Amino acid sequence: MQGLSNAMATEPLAVLSDIHGNRWALEAVLSDLRRRGIRDMVNLGDSLYGPLDPAGTARMLMELDMPTVRGNEDRILLDDPSLHPDALSLPYVRSVLEPGHRRWLNRLPFAVVVGDCYLCHGSPRADDEYLLWEVSPGGCRRLPPDAVMARLAGPGPFIVLCGHDHLPACLDLPDGRCVVNPGSVGLPAYRDGRPFPHAMEAGSPHARYAVIRRCRSGIEVEHVAVAYDWERAAATAEGNGRHDWAHALRTGRAFRGST
């Protein structure tokens, strides 16, 4: 997979992001891709963090060897844990990851260009910045195209692939570029307190990814939602003390109680 040098020249490209250690969701997505005959894949990061199966997910991703970038919650797995006291599943994930998994995480780039696609997790400026959203004390709003272009900071590859907010999106920019967010493979909703309290919710528990293809007018973007055994994932989250994750995995809605 690392040999992808001309993404989408002739073949469709599957875009995965925000797997968050959800091995069961990843297995369902890979099965769907095999059924459809899609072989080329990229991964936009936040691959392992969460109260699910980070080690099993790491083994699968290392074997797949697809182009992958580092997410903000990949980065914190390598940081001093005291820097992230609000990352409630950090002790669990660090306890089950093997040295080889950490080495794999440590090698992941912040961003990478694959053919005419620019891959990042958040934005080209930061792995924890939403590219398509603005968060304010009043809530979240979609950014207009001009504001997105400002966050992209100049010309670049024709297609920009980003994750981080877990919500599928496709935005055509005035300069001809296209921004695609595939949504989250492994976590359909969450609540965050930074920079201001907000929730991101896909609205259903499905695993999500995107497929991009060349067509005469440019590119075609297909957002895909795949059913899987989310009850098993939710029960695992509960067993690891994260009832908020269990609720999100079952419903696609952010948990509104205490953890």
N, C-alpha and C positions, 0 to 999 in steps of 0.2 A: 504493500500500500504506500510506503514512503516514496515509491518511484513516481507517484502522480506528478506529472510535470505540465500537463496541458489539460487541466480539469475541464470537463464538459465539452471537449473538442468533438467527440462523437458519442460518448456514453453519459447517461445520467449520473449525477453526483448526489449521494445521500448526505445530509447534514444533520449531525447529532449534537446535542448540547445538554449540559446540566443533568447528567446521569445520577449523580449524588449517591453512588453506591447501591443503586437499585438494580441488582443483578437480574431479577425476574422481568422487569420492564425492558432491560437491555436485551435479554434473550428473546423476548417477543418481537422487538424491533428487528433484530438480526434475522429471525425466522421470516418475518414479513419481507425483508429485503431479498432473502434467498428465494422466496416464492416468486418474487417479481423479477428476478434475474439481475438485480442491481448489485454491482460488486464494489464500486468506488465509494469510499466514505471518508468524511472528515469529522473531527470532534472538537467542539469549541470550549471544552473545559468544565470545571467543577464536577469532576468525574467520580470522586470517592467519598467526599464528606457526607456523613449522615448516619443514622442509627440502624442501618440495614446490613448489607454485605459488602463492605468496602474491599476486603481482601479478595473475595471471589470476583468482584467487578474488575479489580486491578489485574488479576490473572487473565481475564478475558480480553481486556484492552491491550495488554502487553502482547498477547498472542496475535491479535488483529493487526497491530503495528500500523494503524492508520495515522495520517497527519493529525496532530493534537496540539492544542495550545493550553497554557496554564490559566486556570480560573482563580479568582480571589480565594475561594475555599480549598483549592489545591495548595495555594501559597501558604495559608495559615497552618496547614499540616506540617510544614517544615519550619515554622517560626517557633520562637520561645512560647510555650503554652500560656505563660503569664500575661502575654500581650493580648490575649483573646478570652477574657473571663466570661463573656456572654456566649461563647460558642459551646453550647451545652453538650454536644456529642463529641467534642474534640478528644477528651480522654479515652472514650471508647474506640474511636477510629485509630488513634495513635497506638492503642494497645494491641490491635489486631493486624496492623500493617507490618509486612516483613521488610527487611533491609532492601531487598530488590525492588519492592514497590516504592520505597522512598527514593531510591536512586532514579527510578523511572520518572517520578514526579519532579525531581530536581533537574532533570534534563529538559523538561518541557519549556518551549519558548513562550515569551509573552505574546507574540504574534508571528504569523508566518504567511507567506504568499504561496499559493498553490495554483499554478496556471494563471488565470485572470481573476482569481478570488483572493481577497484579503481576509484572513481568519484572525479574529480576536475574541476574547470572552466578553468584556464589557464594552469599552470603546478603545480607539487607538491611543487615548490619553491615560487610561487607568483601567485596571481589571475589575474595579468595583464601581464603575460609573455606568449608568444606563445610557445607551446611545440614543434610544428612541423615546425616552420618557424624561420628564422633569418632575421631581418630588419637592413639594413645598408644604408649609404647615396646613394648607388647605386640601392636600391630597396629591394624587398623581394626574398628570395630563400628558397626552401624546405631544411630542415636539413637532412643530411644523418643519417642512423640508429644509428651509434655510438654516434653522437652528441645528438640525442634524448635520448639514454640511459644515457648519462652523466647528462641530465636535470632531469631524473627520479631518480637519486641518489640511485642506488642499487636495490636489488631484491624487489619484491612486488607482488601484485595480478597478476594473469595471463592476465587480460584484463584491460587496462587503458583507461578510457573514459574522454575526454577533449573537451572543446569548445573554446570560445573566438575569434578565427579567422574567424568564420562563414562559413568555407569552408569544405565540406565533404571530409573525408580522412580515409584511413585504411593503417596502416603500421605494417608489421611483423618485429620484432626485432630479432637480432641474438641469444638472450638468450631465445627465445621461446615465449616471451610476444607479445601482439598485442595492438596497440594504435588505437583507433577509435574516430574520430570527426564526429558528425552527421550533421554538418552544422547548419544553423540558421533557427529556426521556423519563426521568425518574421522580420528579416532584412537581405536581400540577398546581400547587398553591403554597404560599408562605406569607408570614407577617414579619416585617422588619422595622426597627426603630431608627434607622439611619438613612439619610440625614434627618428625616422626620418620620414619625410613625406612619406606616402605610402597609397595604396588603396587595399582593399580586395573585390573581386567581384565574385559572383556565376554565373553571366551571364544570369540569368532569374529570374522572380519575384516569383517563387514558394516557398511555405513553405517546409522546409526540416527537415527530421528526419532520424534515422537509426533503423534497427531491427537487433539484434544479436541472433543467434541460435547455439545450440550445434550440431555438426556433428561428424562423426567418426574420421575425420582428425584434429579436433580442434573446431573452430567456423566458422560460416558463417555470413558475414556481408552484409546486404542489405541497400543501401542508397535509400531513397524514396523522391520524389518531388511531392507535392500536390498543385493543383490549388485551389485558393480561390478568394474572392472578394478584390483583391489588390487595385482596384481603390477606394473602400471605405476607405481603410486604408490610401492610398496616399492623398485623399481629407481631411481626418482628420489631417494628418501631415501638410498639407498646411494651414488648418484653425488654427493650433497652431504654425504657423510661421516657419515651417521647410521644405522649398522647396527642400533642399538637401535630406532629408528623402523621400519626395514624389517621387523624381526622382529615387532613389534607389528602392523604393517599386514597382514602375511601370516597371522598366527595368532590375533590377538585376545588374546595373552598378553604380559606384560611381559618384556623382555629381561633375562637374568640374567648376562650376561657383561660385559666391559668394552667401551666404545664406541671 
